[in-house]
Amino acid sequence: MIEFKNVSASYDGELAVLKDVSFTVRDGDFVAFVGTNGAGKSTTMRLANGLLKPTAGEVLVDGVPTTQLKTSQIARKVGFLFQNPDRQICCNSVREELMFGFKVLGEEGPAAEARVDDVIARFGFDPQEEPFLLNRGTRQLLALASVIVMRPATVILDEPTTGLDYRECQKVMEIVSQLNAEGTTVIMVCHDMEVVGDFAKRVIAMTAGQVVADGPTFEVLRDPQVLKAASIIPPQVVEVSMALDRSVASCPAAVAKANTLAEMAAAIAQSVKDGRSSASGGERGLGASVGEGRSDTPAAEAAQAVNREGDLPAGTPSVGGEAVADLQSPANREGSR
């Protein structure tokens, strides 16, 4: 468990980068820190893993203040993945890179070799490859693997998907998600709200060195005041559902509250079904407009924001003659990064 108690921090002893920040990350959490550049997110991560000490307040790792722990002691419990893998990789082969942590701790041996072999198989690495000849995505995976192989209780990820294409991003995040499912605590700094919405269970929003929101992911990403204060844009489906709720009279609650594409598709399908019934009785609404394929209504115009090309399951509703497609398709997700 990591606790921040009224923490303030600065780099020059004068200008405060963090101001009276308090929160607790419990064992097994998956927390995303969001906000603009300069909000204090990366500083918070450096405080959490002991690379930086607070100028006021306390940072505790499993109940012990980081000021009482050596960085090497914290590193055994808190692994850190840098945004740029080239600042983390330092060996001449994949195997050497994965063994590096054990070497530093003086824990080389059969047990360490077995763990390295397991990670090599899990990630599909060639153990003899030179790390700096790997592509950007594979170098990021190697840096992540070098953290995972040490089995820390908590993993901190500083912008883990920066510079990755859709498939590389998905591979990294699926591994991270699996780690969390196995009990590892994950703390992630991320500017990609699609990734945050897909994987994080909780969001802490920051601005100007202070926490402005802390709660379940979509509760935070649906709060207009938080979005404005932290200068963040919600995931596409959330943005569309909020737009429909604002602009369409009697917008169905399920549509207005949809957070994922599956929820939106199901809500629109039900709205179309209900709309056809109400249209026969002379009523007009989102379902009737969408079901008829009209594109000249606010509802249809907003709903068209989720139209994309792609293969869809049978029965997917259409808007203005086009299908409500999967925003998570590789081409669309890659294009949004």
N, C-alpha and C positions, 0 to 999 in steps of 0.2 A: 504494500500500500504506500502511496506517495501523497503527502499532505503539504499544502502551502498554507501557512498561517500568517496573514497580514504581511506578506512579503513585498519588499521594495528592493530594487537593484539598480545599479548604474555601472558604467564602464570607466568613467573618469572621476568618480567620487562626487560629482556635482549634478549632472543632468540625470534625473531619474528615468530609467527605461521602463521599469515596472513600478506601480504605485498601489500599495496596500492590497495585493492580490491574495485571495483565499479560495481554495477548493480542495477536494479530496478525490483521488483516483483509487478506487478499491480494486482488490484482486479480481481479475477476470473481466474488467471493464474494457470497452473499445471506445476510446474518446478521440474525437477530432477537434483540433483547435483551428478556428477560422478567423479571418479578418484581413485587412489590407496589409501591405508591406509596412513595416515599422510599428505594427500594433503591439509587438512584444512577444510574439509566439515563439520565435527561435530562442530568445533570451530565456523564456520560461523553460524550454527544453534543456538548455545548458544548466540551468539551476537544478532541474530534476535529476540530471545525471552527474552532478557535482563538478562540472567543468567551470561553473561560476558559483560564487557564494553570495548570499543575500547581504545587502547593506542594512536591512532591517527585517524583523520577523524571522520565521523559521521555515526551512524546507526539511521534511522528515521522510526518510526511507525506512519503512517497517518500524516506525516509531523512534528512529535515531536521527538527530539533526545531522545534516550533511557536513556541517562545520566540525563534527566530531569523527568524521569518516575520511579515510583516504580515497582518492578518486578510484584507485585500483579495487578497493573494497566495494564501492558502489557499482563498478563495472561488472562485478560478478552477478549482481542482481538486476542491473539496468543496462540493457544493450542499446546501442545508438547507431542508427543508419543515417549517414550524411546525405544531403541532397545530391551532391556530386560524388559518385563512386570513386572517381580518380583521386579524391582526397583521402580515401580509405584503403584502397588497394596498394600493396607495397611489396608483393613477392613476385617471383619469376614463373610460377606455375600455379594452376588452380589448387592442386593439393597442398602446396606450401602455404598458399593464402588461407586455406581452411584450417591448417595446423598452426597458424601463427599465434592465435590466442592461447592455445595450450602451451606453446613454446615460451611465450612471455610469462605465463604463470608457473612454468616448470612442471607441467602436468602431461608431458609427452609420454606415450606408452600405448599398450594394446587397446586400452579402453578409449583413448583419444582417437586412435587410428580407426577403430570400429565406428565411432560417431562420424568421423569424416567420410568413411566409406558409405555410410547410410545417407548422408546429405548429398554426396556425389550422385548416388543412385536416384535419390528423390528429385533432384534438380536436372538430372540428365547431363551432367558436365563431363567433359573429357578432362581427366585429372592432370594430363601433361600439357594442356594448352597454356599459352602465355596470356595472362589476364588482359594486358593492354592491347592485344590484337583482337580481342572480342568486341562485338558491337556494343553500342551504348546500353541496350536493354539487358544483354547478358552480363555486362559488367555490373549493372545494378543488381541483378539476381545474385551474382557472386558476392557482392558486398553484403546483401541481405543474408545469404547463406553463411557467411563468415560470422555474422552475429548469432544466427539461429543455432549454429553448431555448438555454441557455448551454453545453450539452454538457460538464458536469463529468465527470471520470472516476469520481467517487464521489457518490452521492446519499444523504443522511441523511434519514430520514422519522421524525418524532416523532408517533406515534399517527396515522397517515395515514387511518384509517377511523373515527375517533371522530365520532359524530353523523351518520354516513351510513347510509342504508337499504341493503338487500342489493344492489340493482342498482347503486347509486352506488359501494358498496364494491367490487363485482366489476369495475366499469369502471376505477376507480383502480388496483386491484391487477393487473389484466391489462396495463395500460400499464406499470406498474412491472416486472412479470415480463418483458415484451417488452424493456424497456430492459436488464435483466440478461442476457437471452439474446443481446443485441447487444454485450455486453461491459462494461456499466456495473456498477460495484460498488454494491451496495445494502446499507445498514445501517438497520435498522428497529427502533424501539421500539414494542412492541405488547402490549396486554392481551388481545386476542382470539386464543385458542389455535387456533380454527378457521382463521383467516387465517394464523397461523404455520404450522400443519400443511399448509395448501394451497400455500404459496408459499416459505417459507424453506428453505434447504438446511442451515443450521447455526443452532444456538441457543446463546446465552450467557445463563445464568441468574444473576441477582444478588440479593443480600439484604444489607441493612445495609452498603452500600458496598463489598461484596466479591463476587468471582466465585465461585459455588459449583458451576458446571458449564459446560463448553464442549465441544460435540461435534455430531455429526449430529442433525438435528431430532428424529426419533422415538427416538433413543437417549436423549436428554435427557428428552423428554416421557414416557418409559416408566420412568424411574427413580423409584421411590417416595420415596427419601430426598431427591432433588432437588425433587420436587413438594412435599414437606412443608417443606423448608428455604426454598423460594422462594414458598410459599403460592400455587401455581398449580394449576389444574384442567386436565387434558389434553383434547384434542379428544374429542367424544362417542364416536366409533367406537373410539378408543384406550381410553377409560374403560370402555366395554362389553366390549371384548376382554380387558382386564385383570381385570374383574369375573368374566367367564366362566372365565378361567384359575384364579382363586382359588376359585370356588364349585362348579365342575363337575369331578367326578372324570373322569379320562381325557379332558379337553377336547382336541379336535384341535389340533395345533400351529399349523396355518394360521389357525384361528379365534383362538387366543390371541395370535397375533402380528399380526393384521390392523391396519393403520394407517389405511386408507382404506375408504370405503364399497364401492368396487369389490372390494377385497381381501376384505372381510367377506362380501359377497354370494357371491363365488366360493367362499370357504371353507365357508360354510353350505350352499351348493348341493352341494358335494362331500361334506360331512358327512351331508346328508340322503340322498344316493345311497348312501354307505357304510353309513349307519345302517339303511336299509331292508334291506340285505343281512344285516347283523349281527343285526337284530331277528328275521329269519326263523330265525336259529340260536339265538335265546333270549338274545342279548346286549342290554344296555341301555346307552344312551349319549346324548350330545347329539343326534346325528343322528336316532336313533329317536324321541326325545321331540319334537324339532322337526318331524320329518317327519310324525308323527301329529297334529300340531296341538295337542298337550297344553299346557296353560297352568298346570299345577299342579306343575311341577318348577322347581328353582332355575335350570336352564338356560333354560327358557322364560321365566321371569320376568325374567331378565337380558337375554335376547335381545329381549324386548318393549320394552326401552328404546330400541331402534333402529327400532321400528315408527312410521311416520308415514303420513299420507295423501299420495297422489301417484300419478302414472302410472309404471308399472314395466315393464321389459322382460319379454317372455314367459319363463316358467320361473323367475321370481324366487321363492325359497322363502318359506313362510309360517310364522308362529309363533302358535300359539293361534288359528288361523283368520284372522290378519291378515298382510298382506304386509310384508316387510322393505323399507321404502321409503327414498327418497333423502333423507338428512339435509341434502343440499346444495340442496334445492328452495328457491326464493325465500321462500316463506311460513315454512318452518321455520328457515332461516338468519336471516331478518330477526327472527323471534320470539326468537331466542337472544341477540340483541345487546342 
